[in-house]
Amino acid sequence: MNKLIGRKEEINKLNKCLKSSRSEFVIISGRRRVGKTFLINQLYSDKYAFYYTGGHNLTNTEQLARFSDCLKHYSKSIFNIKLKDWFDAFEQLRNYIDSLPSKSRKIIFFDEMPWIDSHNSKFVKALEYFWNAWASLRNDIMLIASGSATSWINDKLIDNQGGLHNRITCQIFLEPFNLKETEEFLEKNNFKWDRYMILQTYMILGGVPFYLTLLNNQLSLAQNIDELCFSKNGLLKNEFDELYNALFSNADKYISIVKALSVKDKGLTRNEIIKKTKIQGSTLTRMLSNLEKCDFIINYTQYEKSIKDSIYRLSDFYTLFYFNFIQNNSKEKNFWSKNINQPSINTWQGFSFELICLKHLDQIKKALGLSVISTNSTTCRTKDFQIDLIIDRADRIINLCEIKFSTDKYTITNDYAEKLRTRMAQFREKIKVKKTLVNTFITTYGIHQNKNYSICQSEINMDNLFD
């Protein structure tokens, strides 16, 4: 087995299920390309009792035929089994598993399970019966279900109100790599890039393992992005449509939501999303929930405001990059190299760096010495001022965080220092807060120590984000 990058918590959960004294029903979900199948295969590929992968857009008849082929392969039979339906398929699977040595742990892996459940297939009903009437009554089954369509996983398995209600014994949501894990991956694959370039890589690919495997260590980052996103046969050029259509039914509605969020860098409230997309009610609630579960958006409460005033922000880096650059420039060869210093790219980098910080709150809190102090992270948006990140601490201190991306140490100008003083006074007055307020800067290379440096009472640089 190759050394896995990160995934320690997930591996511990899976191995605990493997050694369990009962049968386990394990769900592993996450966005497309995040490495779900890779993780399971790295751990258990030589231990499978049975492994079946659903086929995208296959008919029920085609799915059953492929399932029959897998039964033939694992049972080492020379005969093809004609399966009538999924009840018959699971009965044949039971017969095969019953023929295996009784003392061994039987790992049954259904990859891309959402794709198996075609219209009127009754696959979920058959799965319910398989688990409740047979697998759960044994102590030697480890049934693993994986899929990128997180909404299907949630609706049909985790929140199932029928035969699978409360039957899932272990849930794992696999996230993209953080900055440190991305750095480890690139170092393992002989990239000699510094942290600034890795940070820029993350702004585009967001720590998605499959995307990182497409990078060529013989090319610069700019050359890689031109090759992947702006060349005629670029491997990420058409990834956007495949990504959302593979994850969601009614993908167009989901796309309209993330598109609306992509043009509002500080995010939108629920009511603002309704106005821009015309999607509302329970449909919008479900779609926002599904997008959050797939790690495409994040939901931030505003300081001392109700949940209805929460801010939704696009948090998938590839999606943001697509809307900003690929969508309208995919036919322009070497677009990235030609435009790398344009103002629009500088603006996008600033917003992307802010997202990176929001996704690395644990690292920020550790750098501030807050690992063991209870905190609440929020944002604040009023007509007079806006604060990127507020860390409200149990020790009666509030960090008002300014997030600034720059190519060198950030310089606080006279005007900006005055703006921060005014904002702090406005925040104190509007919120009526009696806690100590601290201006905290999160930057790439730190703060230039000029006469305005004293306005910065604590600072974090990009190295802290790699911790």
C-alpha positions as CSV (number, residue, x, y, z in Angstrom):
1,M,0.0,0.0,0.0
2,N,1.3,3.5,-0.9
3,K,1.7,5.9,1.9
4,L,-1.6,7.8,2.2
5,I,-1.5,11.6,2.6
6,G,-3.6,12.6,5.6
7,R,-6.8,10.7,6.2
8,K,-5.7,9.5,9.7
9,E,-9.1,10.0,11.3
10,E,-10.9,8.3,8.4
11,I,-8.5,5.3,8.4
12,N,-8.9,4.9,12.2
13,K,-12.7,4.8,11.8
14,L,-12.5,2.3,9.0
15,N,-10.1,0.0,10.8
16,K,-12.2,0.1,13.9
17,C,-15.2,-1.1,11.8
18,L,-12.9,-3.8,10.3
19,K,-12.1,-5.1,13.7
20,S,-15.7,-4.8,15.1
21,S,-17.5,-7.7,16.6
22,R,-20.7,-6.8,14.8
23,S,-21.6,-6.2,11.2
24,E,-21.0,-2.7,10.1
25,F,-22.7,-0.5,7.5
26,V,-20.3,2.2,6.5
27,I,-21.1,5.3,4.4
28,I,-18.2,7.3,2.8
29,S,-19.2,10.4,0.8
30,G,-17.7,13.6,-0.5
31,R,-17.3,15.6,-3.6
32,R,-16.3,14.1,-6.9
33,R,-12.5,13.6,-7.3
34,V,-11.8,13.7,-3.6
35,G,-10.3,10.2,-3.3
36,K,-13.1,8.1,-1.8
37,T,-12.5,5.0,-4.0
38,F,-8.7,5.5,-3.7
39,L,-8.8,5.4,0.1
40,I,-10.9,2.2,0.3
41,N,-8.9,0.5,-2.4
42,Q,-5.6,1.4,-0.7
43,L,-6.8,-0.1,2.6
44,Y,-8.8,-3.1,1.5
45,S,-8.3,-4.0,-2.2
46,D,-6.8,-7.3,-1.3
47,K,-9.5,-8.1,1.2
48,Y,-12.7,-7.6,-0.8
49,A,-15.2,-10.4,-0.6
50,F,-17.2,-8.5,-3.3
51,Y,-16.7,-5.2,-5.1
52,Y,-19.2,-3.5,-7.5
53,T,-19.0,-0.1,-9.1
54,G,-22.2,1.5,-10.4
55,G,-22.2,2.7,-13.9
56,H,-23.2,6.3,-14.8
57,N,-26.4,6.5,-16.8
58,L,-26.7,2.8,-17.3
59,T,-30.1,1.2,-17.5
60,N,-31.3,-1.1,-14.7
61,T,-30.8,-4.1,-17.0
62,E,-27.2,-3.0,-17.7
63,Q,-26.5,-2.5,-14.1
64,L,-27.8,-6.0,-13.2
65,A,-25.7,-7.6,-16.0
66,R,-22.6,-5.9,-14.7
67,F,-23.4,-7.1,-11.2
68,S,-23.8,-10.6,-12.5
69,D,-20.3,-10.4,-14.1
70,C,-18.9,-9.3,-10.7
71,L,-20.6,-12.3,-8.9
72,K,-19.1,-14.6,-11.5
73,H,-15.6,-13.1,-11.0
74,Y,-15.6,-13.2,-7.2
75,S,-17.2,-16.6,-6.9
76,K,-14.9,-18.0,-9.6
77,S,-17.8,-19.4,-11.4
78,I,-17.8,-20.3,-15.1
79,F,-21.6,-19.6,-15.3
80,N,-23.4,-16.3,-16.0
81,I,-26.3,-15.7,-13.7
82,K,-29.4,-14.1,-15.2
83,L,-30.7,-11.7,-12.6
84,K,-34.4,-10.8,-12.6
85,D,-34.1,-7.7,-10.3
86,W,-32.2,-6.4,-7.3
87,F,-33.9,-8.7,-4.8
88,D,-32.6,-11.6,-6.9
89,A,-29.2,-9.9,-7.1
90,F,-28.8,-9.6,-3.4
91,E,-30.1,-13.1,-2.8
92,Q,-27.3,-14.4,-5.1
93,L,-24.8,-12.2,-3.3
94,R,-26.0,-13.8,0.0
95,N,-25.6,-17.3,-1.4
96,Y,-22.0,-16.5,-2.5
97,I,-21.0,-14.9,0.8
98,D,-22.5,-17.9,2.7
99,S,-20.0,-20.1,0.8
100,L,-17.0,-18.2,2.2
101,P,-15.1,-19.3,5.3
102,S,-17.1,-18.4,8.4
103,K,-14.3,-16.9,10.4
104,S,-13.2,-14.3,7.9
105,R,-14.4,-10.7,7.8
106,K,-16.3,-10.1,4.6
107,I,-15.8,-6.7,3.0
108,I,-18.6,-5.8,0.5
109,F,-17.9,-2.5,-1.3
110,F,-20.5,-0.8,-3.4
111,D,-18.8,2.1,-5.2
112,E,-20.8,4.9,-6.8
113,M,-23.9,3.5,-5.2
114,P,-26.2,6.5,-6.3
115,W,-25.6,5.5,-9.9
116,I,-27.0,2.0,-9.3
117,D,-30.3,3.3,-8.2
118,S,-31.9,4.0,-11.7
119,H,-35.6,4.9,-12.1
120,N,-37.9,2.3,-10.7
121,S,-35.1,-0.1,-10.0
122,K,-36.1,-0.8,-6.4
123,F,-32.5,-1.0,-5.5
124,V,-32.8,0.7,-2.2
125,K,-35.7,-1.6,-1.1
126,A,-33.6,-4.6,-2.0
127,L,-30.6,-3.2,-0.1
128,E,-32.8,-2.6,3.0
129,Y,-34.0,-6.2,2.9
130,F,-30.4,-7.5,2.4
131,W,-29.1,-5.6,5.4
132,N,-32.0,-6.1,7.8
133,A,-32.9,-9.7,7.0
134,W,-29.4,-11.0,6.6
135,A,-26.2,-8.9,7.0
136,S,-27.1,-7.2,10.3
137,L,-27.9,-10.5,11.9
138,R,-24.3,-11.7,11.3
139,N,-21.2,-10.4,13.0
140,D,-18.7,-10.7,10.0
141,I,-20.0,-8.2,7.4
142,M,-18.5,-4.9,6.6
143,L,-20.7,-3.2,4.0
144,I,-19.2,-0.1,2.5
145,A,-21.3,2.3,0.3
146,S,-19.6,5.2,-1.4
147,G,-20.8,7.9,-3.8
148,S,-20.1,11.4,-4.9
149,A,-23.8,12.2,-5.1
150,T,-24.0,13.3,-1.5
151,S,-27.6,14.3,-1.7
152,W,-28.6,10.8,-2.7
153,I,-26.5,9.3,0.1
154,N,-28.1,11.6,2.6
155,D,-31.7,11.2,1.3
156,K,-31.7,7.4,0.6
157,L,-29.3,6.1,3.3
158,I,-28.5,8.5,6.1
159,D,-32.0,10.1,6.5
160,N,-33.8,7.0,5.2
161,Q,-37.2,6.8,7.0
162,G,-37.9,3.3,5.9
163,G,-36.0,0.0,6.4
164,L,-32.6,1.7,6.7
165,H,-33.7,4.2,9.3
166,N,-30.8,4.4,11.9
167,R,-29.1,1.4,10.4
168,I,-25.9,3.2,9.3
169,T,-23.2,2.4,11.8
170,C,-20.4,4.7,10.5
171,Q,-20.5,7.9,8.4
172,I,-17.3,9.4,6.8
173,F,-17.3,12.6,4.8
174,L,-14.0,12.9,2.9
175,E,-12.8,16.5,2.5
176,P,-10.2,17.9,0.1
177,F,-6.6,18.2,1.4
178,N,-5.7,21.1,3.5
179,L,-2.7,23.2,2.7
180,K,-0.3,21.1,4.7
181,E,-1.5,17.9,3.0
182,T,-1.3,19.6,-0.4
183,E,2.3,20.5,0.4
184,E,3.0,16.9,1.4
185,F,1.4,15.6,-1.8
186,L,3.4,17.9,-4.0
187,E,6.7,17.1,-2.2
188,K,6.0,13.4,-2.5
189,N,5.6,13.9,-6.3
190,N,8.9,15.9,-6.7
191,F,7.5,19.4,-7.0
192,K,10.0,22.0,-5.9
193,W,7.4,24.8,-5.4
194,D,7.5,27.2,-2.5
195,R,4.6,27.9,-0.2
196,Y,3.5,31.0,-2.1
197,M,3.1,28.9,-5.3
198,I,1.4,26.1,-3.4
199,L,-1.0,28.7,-2.0
200,Q,-1.8,29.8,-5.6
201,T,-2.2,26.2,-6.6
202,Y,-4.8,25.8,-3.8
203,M,-6.7,28.8,-5.0
204,I,-7.4,27.0,-8.3
205,L,-7.5,23.3,-7.4
206,G,-8.6,23.6,-3.8
207,G,-6.7,20.5,-2.5
208,V,-8.7,18.1,-4.6
209,P,-6.4,15.0,-4.9
210,F,-7.3,14.0,-8.4
211,Y,-6.8,17.6,-9.7
212,L,-3.3,17.6,-8.0
213,T,-2.4,14.3,-9.8
214,L,-2.8,16.1,-13.1
215,L,0.0,18.6,-12.4
216,N,3.3,18.2,-14.2
217,N,6.3,18.9,-12.1
218,Q,8.3,19.8,-15.2
219,L,6.1,22.9,-15.8
220,S,5.5,26.0,-13.8
221,L,2.1,26.5,-12.2
222,A,1.0,29.0,-14.9
223,Q,2.0,26.5,-17.6
224,N,0.1,23.7,-15.9
225,I,-3.0,25.8,-15.6
226,D,-2.8,26.7,-19.3
227,E,-2.4,23.1,-20.2
228,L,-5.2,21.8,-17.9
229,C,-7.8,24.6,-18.3
230,F,-7.1,26.6,-21.5
231,S,-5.6,24.1,-24.0
232,K,-7.8,22.4,-26.6
233,N,-7.9,19.1,-24.8
234,G,-7.4,20.4,-21.3
235,L,-8.4,17.8,-18.7
236,L,-10.1,20.4,-16.5
237,K,-11.6,22.4,-19.3
238,N,-15.0,20.6,-19.2
239,E,-14.8,19.4,-15.6
240,F,-17.4,21.9,-14.4
241,D,-20.4,20.4,-16.2
242,E,-19.3,16.8,-15.4
243,L,-18.9,17.8,-11.7
244,Y,-22.4,19.1,-11.1
245,N,-24.2,16.7,-13.4
246,A,-22.6,13.8,-11.7
247,L,-23.5,15.0,-8.2
248,F,-27.0,16.4,-8.6
249,S,-30.2,15.8,-10.3
250,N,-31.6,19.1,-11.6
251,A,-28.0,20.3,-11.8
252,D,-29.1,23.5,-13.6
253,K,-30.7,24.8,-10.4
254,Y,-27.7,24.0,-8.3
255,I,-25.5,25.8,-10.9
256,S,-27.7,28.8,-10.8
257,I,-27.1,29.1,-7.0
258,V,-23.3,28.7,-7.2
259,K,-23.2,31.1,-10.1
260,A,-25.1,33.8,-8.1
261,L,-22.6,33.3,-5.3
262,S,-19.6,33.5,-7.6
263,V,-20.3,37.1,-8.5
264,K,-20.8,38.3,-4.9
265,D,-17.4,37.8,-3.2
266,K,-18.7,38.5,0.3
267,G,-21.6,36.1,-0.1
268,L,-25.4,36.3,-0.1
269,T,-28.2,35.8,2.5
270,R,-30.9,33.3,1.8
271,N,-33.3,36.1,0.7
272,E,-30.7,37.5,-1.7
273,I,-30.3,34.0,-3.2
274,I,-34.0,33.8,-3.7
275,K,-34.1,37.1,-5.5
276,K,-31.3,36.1,-7.8
277,T,-32.3,32.5,-8.6
278,K,-36.1,32.5,-8.0
279,I,-35.6,29.2,-6.1
280,Q,-37.3,29.2,-2.7
281,G,-39.0,27.3,0.0
282,S,-38.1,23.7,0.9
283,T,-36.5,23.3,-2.6
284,L,-33.9,26.0,-1.8
285,T,-33.4,24.6,1.7
286,R,-32.6,21.2,0.4
287,M,-30.3,22.5,-2.4
288,L,-28.3,24.7,0.0
289,S,-28.0,21.8,2.4
290,N,-26.8,19.5,-0.4
291,L,-24.2,22.1,-1.6
292,E,-22.9,22.5,2.0
293,K,-22.6,18.7,2.4
294,C,-20.6,18.5,-0.9
295,D,-18.3,21.3,0.4
296,F,-19.3,23.7,-2.4
297,I,-20.6,26.4,-0.1
298,I,-20.1,27.5,3.4
299,N,-22.7,29.1,5.7
300,Y,-21.5,31.8,8.1
301,T,-23.6,33.4,10.8
302,Q,-23.4,37.1,11.2
303,Y,-22.3,38.4,14.6
304,E,-25.2,38.5,17.0
305,K,-27.8,38.0,14.2
306,S,-30.3,35.3,13.6
307,I,-29.8,32.2,11.4
308,K,-32.0,33.8,8.7
309,D,-29.3,36.5,8.3
310,S,-26.5,33.9,7.7
311,I,-24.2,34.5,4.8
312,Y,-23.7,31.8,2.1
313,R,-20.4,31.9,0.3
314,L,-19.1,29.8,-2.6
315,S,-16.2,27.7,-1.2
316,D,-15.3,25.3,-4.0
317,F,-12.1,26.8,-5.5
318,Y,-12.4,25.1,-8.9
319,T,-16.0,26.4,-9.3
320,L,-14.9,29.9,-8.4
321,F,-12.0,29.7,-10.9
322,Y,-14.3,28.4,-13.6
323,F,-16.8,31.2,-13.3
324,N,-14.0,33.9,-13.1
325,F,-11.8,32.6,-16.0
326,I,-12.5,29.3,-17.7
327,Q,-16.1,29.9,-18.7
328,N,-15.4,32.9,-20.9
329,N,-11.8,32.3,-21.9
330,S,-11.6,28.5,-22.5
331,K,-10.7,29.0,-26.2
332,E,-7.9,31.5,-25.6
333,K,-4.6,29.6,-25.7
334,N,-2.2,30.3,-22.8
335,F,-4.7,32.7,-21.3
336,W,-3.4,32.3,-17.8
337,S,0.3,33.0,-18.6
338,K,-0.8,36.1,-20.7
339,N,-3.0,37.6,-18.0
340,I,-1.4,36.6,-14.8
341,N,-0.8,40.2,-13.6
342,Q,-4.2,41.6,-14.6
343,P,-6.3,43.4,-11.9
344,S,-9.1,40.9,-12.3
345,I,-6.7,38.1,-11.3
346,N,-5.4,40.1,-8.3
347,T,-9.0,40.6,-7.1
348,W,-9.7,36.9,-7.5
349,Q,-6.6,36.1,-5.5
350,G,-7.6,38.3,-2.6
351,F,-11.0,36.6,-2.4
352,S,-9.6,33.1,-2.8
353,F,-7.1,33.8,0.0
354,E,-9.9,34.8,2.2
355,L,-11.7,31.5,1.5
356,I,-8.5,29.6,2.2
357,C,-8.3,31.3,5.6
358,L,-12.0,30.5,6.4
359,K,-11.2,26.8,5.6
360,H,-8.2,26.8,7.9
361,L,-9.7,28.2,11.0
362,D,-8.1,25.5,13.2
363,Q,-4.7,26.6,12.0
364,I,-5.6,30.3,12.6
365,K,-6.8,29.6,16.2
366,K,-3.7,27.5,16.9
367,A,-1.5,30.4,15.8
368,L,-3.4,32.7,18.1
369,G,-3.0,30.3,21.0
370,L,-6.7,29.5,21.0
371,S,-6.6,25.7,20.6
372,V,-8.0,25.1,24.1
373,I,-10.2,28.2,24.4
374,S,-13.8,28.1,23.3
375,T,-14.5,30.3,20.3
376,N,-17.2,31.3,17.9
377,S,-16.3,32.3,14.4
378,T,-18.6,34.7,12.5
379,T,-18.6,37.5,10.1
380,C,-20.3,41.0,10.0
381,R,-21.8,42.9,7.2
382,T,-23.5,46.3,7.6
383,K,-24.1,49.3,5.4
384,D,-21.3,51.1,7.1
385,F,-18.6,48.4,7.5
386,Q,-17.7,44.8,6.9
387,I,-15.4,42.4,8.8
388,D,-14.0,39.3,7.1
389,L,-13.7,37.1,10.2
390,I,-14.7,37.6,13.8
391,I,-13.3,35.3,16.4
392,D,-15.3,35.7,19.6
393,R,-13.4,34.1,22.5
394,A,-14.5,32.8,25.9
395,D,-11.7,34.8,27.5
396,R,-13.7,38.0,26.6
397,I,-11.5,39.0,23.7
398,I,-12.7,39.4,20.1
399,N,-10.3,39.2,17.2
400,L,-11.4,41.4,14.3
401,C,-9.5,39.7,11.4
402,E,-8.4,41.5,8.3
403,I,-7.4,39.0,5.5
404,K,-4.9,40.4,2.9
405,F,-3.2,38.7,0.1
406,S,0.0,40.3,-1.3
407,T,3.2,39.4,-3.0
408,D,5.3,40.9,-0.2
409,K,4.8,42.2,3.3
410,Y,1.6,44.1,3.5
411,T,1.9,47.9,4.2
412,I,-0.8,49.6,6.3
413,T,-1.3,53.1,4.9
414,N,-2.4,56.1,6.9
415,D,-5.9,56.0,5.3
416,Y,-6.3,52.3,6.0
417,A,-5.2,52.7,9.6
418,E,-7.8,55.4,10.1
419,K,-10.4,53.2,8.4
420,L,-9.6,50.4,10.9
421,R,-9.9,52.8,13.9
422,T,-13.3,54.0,12.6
423,R,-14.5,50.5,12.0
424,M,-13.6,49.3,15.5
425,A,-15.5,52.3,17.0
426,Q,-18.5,51.5,14.7
427,F,-18.4,47.9,15.7
428,R,-18.3,48.6,19.4
429,E,-21.1,51.1,19.1
430,K,-23.4,49.0,16.9
431,I,-22.9,45.7,18.7
432,K,-22.7,47.3,22.1
433,V,-19.9,44.9,22.9
434,K,-17.9,45.3,26.2
435,K,-15.2,42.8,25.4
436,T,-11.6,43.7,24.4
437,L,-11.3,44.2,20.6
438,V,-8.1,43.2,18.9
439,N,-7.2,43.9,15.2
440,T,-5.7,40.8,13.7
441,F,-4.1,40.6,10.3
442,I,-3.8,37.4,8.3
443,T,-1.4,37.9,5.4
444,T,0.9,36.0,3.1
445,Y,4.2,37.4,4.3
446,G,3.3,39.5,7.4
447,I,3.0,43.2,8.0
448,H,5.6,45.9,7.1
449,Q,6.6,47.6,10.3
450,N,6.0,51.2,9.5
451,K,4.5,53.9,11.7
452,N,1.0,52.3,11.3
453,Y,2.1,48.9,12.4
454,S,0.8,49.4,15.9
455,I,-2.8,49.2,14.7
456,C,-2.0,45.5,14.1
457,Q,-2.2,43.8,17.6
458,S,-1.7,40.3,16.3
459,E,-0.7,38.8,13.0
460,I,-0.6,35.5,11.2
461,N,1.1,34.7,7.9
462,M,0.7,31.9,5.4
463,D,3.2,29.6,7.1
464,N,0.8,29.4,10.0
465,L,-1.9,28.1,7.6
466,F,0.4,25.3,6.6
467,D,0.7,24.1,10.2
